[in-house]
Amino acid sequence: MRRFGAGAGTTAGTTATAAAGVPAQPGCRPRESAARPPAVRDLRGRERARGGPARLAFAEGDIVVVSGLPGGGKSTLIKRAVAGGGIDSQDARERWEHRMPRALPYAAYRPLVRAAHYWGLWRVLRSGDSAVVHDCGTQSWVRALLAGAARRRGRALHLVLLDATAEEALAGQEARGRGVSAYAFARHRGAVTRLLREAESGRLPAGCASAVLLDRAAAARVTGIGFGAGPGTH
């Protein structure tokens, strides 16, 4: 199976796998093992970041969604760690910005950017390839779409959630020279906070098989997000 936005191989990392069954005992009737609860791996904290993985590895054909605050480092992580850059709406925006007059506000052609982004996303999902997808966290329907695509191909959806403070995210927006309104930022912050609190308590968004929680230090350590067999388990 081909990969989209995936590293060619895996080394040390995180792999979401099914729970191993208990060997049947002589004279005992085999029975189904109990379902394993969703896996949440919390790599936040400086001490854990230093000992955390430099590579996150998932099964071939799986889909990974990277969520967090605007300016929190999602695009930076994807560009650094994912071969091909993953599927990022920011890429579509930048392509359209180069075509449009400099004086034209982004709001005027935002629908074209979104259409181009979701068209590209649909093509990749239809292909069955592994994928890493940028997600702002506020659009649960996007995660539902990704979960459905993974389920139809018999694979899994995984969440990589960046836990950046509001100050870090605002500084990130300033550094890239592009921000969001106070209203939009508040919406994003509320949605991401809910995702974090639910993941911390072991509850994941519908359709997600696992989650990896990263703060800025842990995210900076990750140099690869890939698909395929590799050492380490989630």
PASEBA-1860 file (N, C-alpha, C; in nm, 3 decimals):
! residues 234
1> MRRFGAGA> 0.084/-0.120/0.000/0.000/0.000/0.000/0.088/0.124/0.000 ~ 0.054/0.222/-0.088/0.130/0.345/-0.093/0.102/0.430/0.029 ~ 0.191/0.524/0.053/0.176/0.613/0.168/0.160/0.756/0.119 ~ 0.081/0.836/0.188/0.072/0.979/0.159/0.114/1.053/0.283 ~ 0.217/1.136/0.269/0.265/1.211/0.383/0.319/1.121/0.491 ~ 0.390/1.013/0.453/0.441/0.919/0.552/0.587/0.895/0.529 ~ 0.661/0.866/0.637/0.801/0.831/0.625/0.814/0.695/0.560 ~ 0.924/0.670/0.495/0.940/0.545/0.423/0.963/0.429/0.516
9> GTTAGTTA> 1.012/0.453/0.636/1.037/0.343/0.728/1.018/0.389/0.869 ~ 1.032/0.301/0.965/1.017/0.338/1.104/1.133/0.285/1.184 ~ 1.169/0.362/1.287/1.272/0.318/1.379/1.207/0.310/1.515 ~ 1.257/0.391/1.612/1.191/0.393/1.741/1.066/0.474/1.730 ~ 0.956/0.432/1.795/0.836/0.510/1.780/0.720/0.457/1.855 ~ 0.600/0.492/1.807/0.475/0.458/1.869/0.393/0.384/1.768 ~ 0.351/0.263/1.795/0.269/0.186/1.704/0.144/0.145/1.776 ~ 0.028/0.173/1.718/-0.099/0.130/1.775/-0.126/-0.010/1.726
17> TAAAGVPA> -0.137/-0.105/1.816/-0.158/-0.244/1.778/-0.271/-0.303/1.858 ~ -0.327/-0.414/1.807/-0.432/-0.483/1.879/-0.373/-0.555/1.999 ~ -0.452/-0.572/2.103/-0.405/-0.641/2.222/-0.381/-0.787/2.190 ~ -0.272/-0.842/2.242/-0.242/-0.983/2.219/-0.338/-1.069/2.299 ~ -0.385/-1.178/2.238/-0.478/-1.267/2.307/-0.406/-1.353/2.408 ~ -0.478/-1.404/2.509/-0.422/-1.494/2.609/-0.422/-1.635/2.554 ~ -0.309/-1.706/2.556/-0.305/-1.842/2.503/-0.410/-1.930/2.571 ~ -0.475/-2.016/2.492/-0.576/-2.106/2.547/-0.510/-2.211/2.636
25> QPGCRPRE> -0.573/-2.241/2.750/-0.520/-2.340/2.842/-0.576/-2.477/2.808 ~ -0.499/-2.583/2.829/-0.548/-2.718/2.800/-0.679/-2.744/2.874 ~ -0.775/-2.801/2.800/-0.901/-2.837/2.862/-0.996/-2.721/2.881 ~ -0.956/-2.602/2.844/-1.041/-2.485/2.859/-1.090/-2.440/2.722 ~ -1.214/-2.397/2.717/-1.270/-2.348/2.592/-1.218/-2.206/2.567 ~ -1.161/-2.182/2.448/-1.114/-2.047/2.420/-1.228/-1.948/2.425 ~ -1.201/-1.829/2.474/-1.301/-1.725/2.477/-1.241/-1.595/2.427 ~ -1.329/-1.507/2.380/-1.281/-1.381/2.326/-1.221/-1.297/2.438
33> SAARPPAV> -1.108/-1.233/2.407/-1.046/-1.145/2.506/-1.127/-1.017/2.518 ~ -1.124/-0.956/2.636/-1.199/-0.833/2.657/-1.139/-0.722/2.571 ~ -1.224/-0.632/2.525/-1.178/-0.521/2.441/-1.084/-0.432/2.521 ~ -0.976/-0.391/2.458/-0.879/-0.306/2.523/-0.929/-0.161/2.518 ~ -0.919/-0.087/2.627/-0.962/0.053/2.623/-0.874/0.134/2.530 ~ -0.924/0.246/2.480/-0.842/0.329/2.391/-0.709/0.366/2.456 ~ -0.603/0.367/2.375/-0.469/0.395/2.428/-0.441/0.544/2.421 ~ -0.393/0.601/2.531/-0.351/0.740/2.537/-0.208/0.743/2.587
41> RDLRGRER> -0.118/0.796/2.507/0.022/0.807/2.548/0.056/0.954/2.569 ~ 0.087/0.988/2.692/0.115/1.126/2.729/0.266/1.147/2.734 ~ 0.318/1.224/2.637/0.462/1.249/2.629/0.497/1.391/2.672 ~ 0.405/1.459/2.740/0.430/1.595/2.785/0.523/1.596/2.906 ~ 0.591/1.706/2.926/0.683/1.719/3.039/0.826/1.709/2.992 ~ 0.913/1.793/3.044/1.051/1.799/2.996/1.126/1.669/3.019 ~ 1.107/1.608/3.135/1.179/1.483/3.162/1.135/1.374/3.065 ~ 1.003/1.363/3.045/0.953/1.262/2.953/0.992/1.294/2.810
49> ARGGPARL> 0.996/1.424/2.776/1.030/1.462/2.640/1.170/1.417/2.604 ~ 1.264/1.428/2.701/1.402/1.388/2.672/1.411/1.238/2.647 ~ 1.323/1.160/2.711/1.328/1.016/2.692/1.222/0.965/2.597 ~ 1.143/1.056/2.537/1.035/1.016/2.448/1.087/0.978/2.310 ~ 0.998/0.925/2.227/1.040/0.880/2.094/1.069/0.995/1.999 ~ 1.164/0.973/1.910/1.190/1.069/1.804/1.104/1.039/1.683 ~ 1.037/0.925/1.685/0.954/0.884/1.572/0.826/0.821/1.621 ~ 0.714/0.860/1.564/0.585/0.801/1.594/0.549/0.709/1.477
57> AFAEGDIV> 0.529/0.582/1.505/0.504/0.484/1.400/0.365/0.425/1.415 ~ 0.292/0.417/1.306/0.157/0.364/1.304/0.146/0.256/1.197 ~ 0.040/0.178/1.203/0.023/0.068/1.108/0.001/0.120/0.967 ~ 0.048/0.044/0.870/0.029/0.078/0.730/-0.119/0.093/0.699 ~ -0.155/0.201/0.630/-0.293/0.225/0.593/-0.372/0.304/0.694 ~ -0.316/0.330/0.812/-0.386/0.409/0.914/-0.385/0.557/0.876 ~ -0.469/0.634/0.947/-0.477/0.779/0.928/-0.444/0.846/1.060 ~ -0.361/0.949/1.055/-0.323/1.025/1.174/-0.372/1.167/1.157
65> VVSGLPGG> -0.441/1.219/1.258/-0.487/1.358/1.255/-0.412/1.435/1.363 ~ -0.353/1.549/1.325/-0.275/1.632/1.416/-0.358/1.755/1.451 ~ -0.390/1.770/1.580/-0.478/1.878/1.625/-0.406/1.967/1.726 ~ -0.456/2.089/1.742/-0.401/2.182/1.840/-0.441/2.323/1.806 ~ -0.396/2.418/1.887/-0.430/2.559/1.869/-0.365/2.618/1.744 ~ -0.428/2.719/1.683/-0.362/2.793/1.574/-0.232/2.856/1.625 ~ -0.122/2.828/1.557/0.007/2.878/1.602/0.075/2.786/1.702 ~ 0.010/2.673/1.733/0.064/2.581/1.833/0.169/2.485/1.782
73> GKSTLIKR> 0.196/2.485/1.652/0.304/2.402/1.599/0.261/2.285/1.513 ~ 0.133/2.277/1.473/0.086/2.163/1.394/0.156/2.157/1.258 ~ 0.152/2.269/1.185/0.213/2.270/1.053/0.364/2.249/1.061 ~ 0.427/2.308/1.162/0.571/2.291/1.181/0.606/2.145/1.202 ~ 0.529/2.076/1.288/0.553/1.934/1.314/0.534/1.852/1.188 ~ 0.425/1.877/1.116/0.396/1.799/0.996/0.504/1.818/0.890 ~ 0.545/1.942/0.869/0.648/1.969/0.767/0.780/1.904/0.804 ~ 0.814/1.904/0.934/0.941/1.846/0.976/0.938/1.694/0.978
81> AVAGGGID> 0.828/1.636/1.022/0.826/1.493/1.055/0.763/1.405/0.948 ~ 0.688/1.463/0.856/0.614/1.382/0.759/0.670/1.401/0.619 ~ 0.717/1.294/0.559/0.766/1.300/0.422/0.651/1.339/0.330 ~ 0.671/1.442/0.250/0.565/1.489/0.162/0.479/1.597/0.225 ~ 0.495/1.620/0.356/0.425/1.729/0.422/0.284/1.703/0.467 ~ 0.231/1.583/0.448/0.097/1.555/0.494/-0.008/1.634/0.419 ~ -0.128/1.642/0.477/-0.240/1.715/0.416/-0.271/1.831/0.508 ~ -0.232/1.951/0.466/-0.241/2.069/0.551/-0.313/2.180/0.475
89> SQDARERW> -0.421/2.232/0.534/-0.496/2.339/0.469/-0.409/2.463/0.447 ~ -0.305/2.478/0.529/-0.216/2.593/0.513/-0.145/2.589/0.378 ~ -0.114/2.468/0.330/-0.050/2.456/0.199/-0.143/2.507/0.089 ~ -0.271/2.470/0.099/-0.368/2.517/-0.001/-0.381/2.669/0.004 ~ -0.382/2.723/0.126/-0.392/2.869/0.139/-0.274/2.938/0.075 ~ -0.153/2.888/0.099/-0.035/2.951/0.044/-0.032/2.944/-0.109 ~ -0.081/2.831/-0.164/-0.086/2.820/-0.311/-0.178/2.926/-0.371 ~ -0.294/2.946/-0.306/-0.389/3.045/-0.357/-0.340/3.187/-0.333
97> EHRMPRAL> -0.269/3.210/-0.224/-0.216/3.344/-0.196/-0.122/3.389/-0.307 ~ -0.044/3.296/-0.361/0.050/3.331/-0.467/-0.022/3.370/-0.596 ~ -0.146/3.322/-0.612/-0.220/3.351/-0.735/-0.301/3.480/-0.726 ~ -0.336/3.520/-0.604/-0.428/3.631/-0.586/-0.356/3.765/-0.573 ~ -0.424/3.874/-0.609/-0.365/4.008/-0.588/-0.335/4.029/-0.440 ~ -0.224/4.093/-0.411/-0.179/4.111/-0.274/-0.282/4.188/-0.190 ~ -0.358/4.278/-0.254/-0.455/4.360/-0.181/-0.586/4.287/-0.152 ~ -0.606/4.171/-0.213/-0.731/4.098/-0.194/-0.730/4.027/-0.059
105> PYAAYRPL> -0.827/4.054/0.029/-0.829/3.988/0.161/-0.855/3.839/0.149 ~ -0.800/3.765/0.243/-0.813/3.620/0.241/-0.960/3.577/0.244 ~ -1.043/3.651/0.316/-1.185/3.614/0.328/-1.252/3.605/0.192 ~ -1.203/3.681/0.095/-1.266/3.683/-0.037/-1.247/3.552/-0.112 ~ -1.138/3.482/-0.086/-1.117/3.356/-0.158/-1.104/3.235/-0.063 ~ -1.141/3.254/0.062/-1.137/3.143/0.158/-1.216/3.021/0.109 ~ -1.338/3.039/0.050/-1.411/2.921/0.002/-1.333/2.841/-0.101 ~ -1.257/2.908/-0.188/-1.176/2.837/-0.287/-1.066/2.756/-0.219
113> VRAAHYWG> -1.004/2.815/-0.116/-0.898/2.745/-0.042/-0.954/2.619/0.023 ~ -1.069/2.634/0.088/-1.128/2.519/0.156/-1.170/2.410/0.058 ~ -1.226/2.453/-0.055/-1.265/2.354/-0.156/-1.144/2.277/-0.207 ~ -1.034/2.349/-0.233/-0.912/2.284/-0.281/-0.856/2.188/-0.177 ~ -0.858/2.231/-0.050/-0.807/2.146/0.057/-0.889/2.018/0.071 ~ -1.020/2.030/0.076/-1.103/1.912/0.097/-1.108/1.823/-0.027 ~ -1.090/1.881/-0.144/-1.080/1.800/-0.264/-0.954/1.713/-0.258 ~ -0.843/1.773/-0.219/-0.719/1.696/-0.204/-0.731/1.590/-0.097
121> LWRVLRSG> -0.797/1.624/0.014/-0.817/1.527/0.121/-0.902/1.410/0.073 ~ -1.010/1.441/0.003/-1.098/1.335/-0.048/-1.024/1.241/-0.142 ~ -0.939/1.296/-0.228/-0.864/1.211/-0.321/-0.773/1.114/-0.248 ~ -0.706/1.161/-0.143/-0.616/1.074/-0.068/-0.695/0.967/0.007 ~ -0.805/1.006/0.072/-0.886/0.909/0.144/-0.941/0.802/0.050 ~ -0.981/0.844/-0.070/-1.035/0.750/-0.167/-0.929/0.651/-0.216 ~ -0.802/0.695/-0.214/-0.694/0.608/-0.263/-0.662/0.495/-0.166 ~ -0.695/0.512/-0.038/-0.662/0.409/0.061/-0.522/0.422/0.117
129> DSAVVHDC> -0.449/0.528/0.081/-0.313/0.546/0.131/-0.312/0.588/0.277 ~ -0.201/0.561/0.346/-0.178/0.619/0.478/-0.174/0.770/0.464 ~ -0.215/0.841/0.570/-0.219/0.987/0.560/-0.201/1.051/0.697 ~ -0.138/1.169/0.696/-0.129/1.255/0.814/-0.202/1.384/0.779 ~ -0.302/1.421/0.861/-0.393/1.531/0.827/-0.389/1.638/0.935 ~ -0.374/1.763/0.894/-0.381/1.879/0.983/-0.526/1.904/1.021 ~ -0.552/1.929/1.151/-0.690/1.952/1.198/-0.687/2.064/1.300 ~ -0.781/2.160/1.286/-0.782/2.273/1.379/-0.845/2.238/1.512
137> GTQSWVRA> -0.917/2.126/1.519/-0.975/2.082/1.646/-1.120/2.121/1.666 ~ -1.169/2.221/1.589/-1.306/2.268/1.610/-1.407/2.196/1.522 ~ -1.360/2.128/1.418/-1.452/2.065/1.324/-1.457/1.915/1.347 ~ -1.550/1.874/1.434/-1.560/1.731/1.467/-1.603/1.649/1.346 ~ -1.671/1.713/1.251/-1.716/1.638/1.133/-1.597/1.591/1.048 ~ -1.486/1.667/1.053/-1.368/1.625/0.979/-1.312/1.496/1.039 ~ -1.302/1.491/1.173/-1.254/1.368/1.238/-1.349/1.253/1.211 ~ -1.480/1.281/1.208/-1.578/1.175/1.178/-1.557/1.123/1.035
145> LLAGAARR> -1.528/1.214/0.941/-1.501/1.175/0.804/-1.377/1.086/0.796 ~ -1.271/1.127/0.868/-1.148/1.049/0.867/-1.168/0.914/0.933 ~ -1.243/0.911/1.043/-1.270/0.785/1.112/-1.347/0.690/1.022 ~ -1.446/0.744/0.950/-1.523/0.661/0.858/-1.438/0.605/0.746 ~ -1.347/0.687/0.693/-1.258/0.641/0.586/-1.167/0.530/0.637 ~ -1.112/0.547/0.757/-1.025/0.445/0.815/-1.103/0.316/0.840 ~ -1.224/0.329/0.892/-1.306/0.211/0.922/-1.340/0.133/0.795 ~ -1.373/0.202/0.688/-1.410/0.134/0.563/-1.294/0.056/0.504
153> RGRALHLV> -1.171/0.103/0.527/-1.056/0.030/0.475/-1.002/-0.071/0.576 ~ -1.070/-0.085/0.691/-1.027/-0.181/0.792/-0.907/-0.135/0.871 ~ -0.883/-0.002/0.877/-0.770/0.052/0.948/-0.817/0.141/1.061 ~ -0.727/0.220/1.121/-0.760/0.298/1.240/-0.723/0.445/1.222 ~ -0.794/0.530/1.298/-0.763/0.673/1.305/-0.695/0.702/1.438 ~ -0.587/0.778/1.435/-0.511/0.811/1.556/-0.501/0.963/1.569 ~ -0.504/1.010/1.692/-0.498/1.153/1.721/-0.362/1.189/1.780 ~ -0.295/1.288/1.721/-0.176/1.348/1.780/-0.217/1.488/1.822
161> LLDATAEE> -0.217/1.514/1.952/-0.272/1.637/2.006/-0.162/1.722/2.068 ~ -0.145/1.844/2.016/-0.041/1.934/2.065/-0.098/2.022/2.176 ~ -0.034/2.018/2.290/-0.078/2.094/2.407/0.013/2.216/2.422 ~ -0.023/2.324/2.352/0.051/2.450/2.363/-0.030/2.548/2.446 ~ 0.037/2.632/2.524/-0.034/2.734/2.599/-0.086/2.841/2.503 ~ -0.181/2.921/2.551/-0.232/3.031/2.469/-0.119/3.126/2.431 ~ -0.028/3.152/2.524/0.084/3.242/2.497/0.175/3.185/2.388 ~ 0.203/3.056/2.395/0.287/2.993/2.293/0.220/2.999/2.156
169> ALAGQEAR> 0.089/2.973/2.154/0.017/2.974/2.026/0.012/3.115/1.966 ~ -0.015/3.216/2.049/-0.019/3.353/1.999/0.118/3.397/1.948 ~ 0.224/3.355/2.018/0.359/3.386/1.973/0.388/3.317/1.840 ~ 0.336/3.195/1.824/0.353/3.124/1.698/0.283/3.194/1.583 ~ 0.163/3.248/1.610/0.091/3.323/1.507/0.168/3.449/1.467 ~ 0.223/3.515/1.567/0.300/3.637/1.539/0.425/3.605/1.457 ~ 0.489/3.493/1.490/0.612/3.456/1.420/0.586/3.424/1.273 ~ 0.470/3.365/1.244/0.440/3.332/1.105/0.374/3.448/1.031
177> GRGVSAYA> 0.345/3.556/1.105/0.287/3.673/1.042/0.142/3.658/1.003 ~ 0.071/3.569/1.070/-0.068/3.545/1.037/-0.141/3.499/1.162 ~ -0.249/3.565/1.196/-0.322/3.529/1.317/-0.468/3.502/1.289 ~ -0.542/3.471/1.393/-0.687/3.452/1.383/-0.752/3.553/1.477 ~ -0.880/3.576/1.459/-0.951/3.671/1.544/-0.960/3.619/1.686 ~ -0.985/3.711/1.780/-1.000/3.671/1.920/-1.114/3.573/1.936 ~ -1.222/3.595/1.860/-1.338/3.504/1.867/-1.300/3.364/1.819 ~ -1.233/3.359/1.703/-1.193/3.229/1.648/-1.095/3.158/1.741
185> FARHRGAV> -1.001/3.235/1.797/-0.903/3.174/1.887/-0.971/3.116/2.012 ~ -1.071/3.187/2.063/-1.144/3.137/2.180/-1.216/3.006/2.147 ~ -1.274/2.998/2.027/-1.340/2.874/1.985/-1.240/2.760/1.976 ~ -1.127/2.786/1.914/-1.023/2.684/1.902/-0.975/2.641/2.041 ~ -0.953/2.737/2.127/-0.901/2.707/2.260/-0.999/2.620/2.338 ~ -1.129/2.651/2.329/-1.229/2.570/2.397/-1.233/2.428/2.344 ~ -1.227/2.414/2.211/-1.234/2.280/2.150/-1.112/2.197/2.185 ~ -0.993/2.258/2.177/-0.870/2.184/2.207/-0.863/2.148/2.355
193> TRLLREAE> -0.907/2.238/2.441/-0.908/2.209/2.585/-0.997/2.088/2.614 ~ -1.113/2.082/2.549/-1.202/1.967/2.569/-1.136/1.838/2.521 ~ -1.070/1.844/2.406/-1.001/1.724/2.356/-0.894/1.678/2.454 ~ -0.817/1.774/2.508/-0.711/1.740/2.603/-0.768/1.678/2.730 ~ -0.871/1.740/2.787/-0.928/1.690/2.911/-0.987/1.550/2.892 ~ -1.053/1.529/2.779/-1.110/1.397/2.753/-1.001/1.292/2.735 ~ -0.895/1.329/2.661/-0.785/1.234/2.641/-0.715/1.202/2.773 ~ -0.699/1.302/2.858/-0.635/1.281/2.988/-0.715/1.185/3.075
201> SGRLPAGC> -0.845/1.181/3.055/-0.929/1.090/3.133/-0.954/0.958/3.060 ~ -0.886/0.938/2.946/-0.898/0.813/2.873/-1.011/0.810/2.771 ~ -1.080/0.923/2.752/-1.189/0.930/2.655/-1.140/1.000/2.528 ~ -1.160/0.934/2.415/-1.112/0.987/2.288/-1.229/1.028/2.200 ~ -1.203/1.115/2.101/-1.309/1.149/2.006/-1.363/1.024/1.938 ~ -1.488/1.028/1.900/-1.550/0.912/1.835/-1.467/0.869/1.714 ~ -1.439/0.740/1.707/-1.367/0.684/1.594/-1.218/0.677/1.608 ~ -1.161/0.744/1.711/-1.016/0.741/1.731/-0.976/0.616/1.809
209> ASAVLLDR> -0.870/0.549/1.763/-0.822/0.429/1.830/-0.717/0.461/1.935 ~ -0.648/0.575/1.923/-0.543/0.609/2.018/-0.515/0.759/2.010 ~ -0.439/0.806/2.109/-0.398/0.947/2.110/-0.257/0.958/2.165 ~ -0.181/1.053/2.111/-0.050/1.088/2.164/-0.056/1.236/2.201 ~ -0.023/1.268/2.325/-0.025/1.406/2.373/0.118/1.461/2.376 ~ 0.138/1.576/2.311/0.271/1.637/2.303/0.265/1.783/2.346 ~ 0.360/1.825/2.429/0.377/1.968/2.451/0.484/2.016/2.353 ~ 0.523/2.144/2.362/0.617/2.197/2.264/0.751/2.124/2.268
217> AAAARVTG> 0.800/2.091/2.388/0.929/2.023/2.400/0.924/1.884/2.339 ~ 0.817/1.810/2.368/0.805/1.674/2.315/0.786/1.676/2.164 ~ 0.706/1.773/2.114/0.685/1.783/1.970/0.815/1.816/1.897 ~ 0.899/1.900/1.959/1.026/1.938/1.897/1.119/1.818/1.882 ~ 1.100/1.718/1.968/1.184/1.599/1.961/1.144/1.505/1.847 ~ 1.019/1.511/1.805/0.969/1.420/1.703/1.021/1.462/1.566 ~ 1.097/1.374/1.504/1.153/1.402/1.373/1.089/1.317/1.263 ~ 1.004/1.223/1.302/0.941/1.139/1.201/0.805/1.088/1.246
225> IGFGAGPG> 0.709/1.092/1.156/0.580/1.026/1.174/0.564/0.935/1.053 ~ 0.560/0.805/1.076/0.559/0.711/0.964/0.463/0.597/0.984 ~ 0.458/0.510/0.884/0.365/0.397/0.882/0.440/0.271/0.845 ~ 0.403/0.161/0.908/0.464/0.033/0.879/0.516/-0.031/1.005 ~ 0.558/-0.155/0.994/0.606/-0.229/1.110/0.730/-0.162/1.167 ~ 0.737/-0.158/1.300/0.852/-0.100/1.366/0.850/-0.134/1.512 ~ 0.962/-0.120/1.583/0.967/-0.152/1.724/0.885/-0.056/1.807 ~ 0.845/-0.100/1.924/0.771/-0.016/2.015/0.621/-0.037/2.000
233> TH> 0.550/-0.027/2.111/0.405/-0.042/2.106/0.344/0.076/2.174 ~ 0.216/0.101/2.139/0.145/0.214/2.198/0.093/0.175/2.335
END
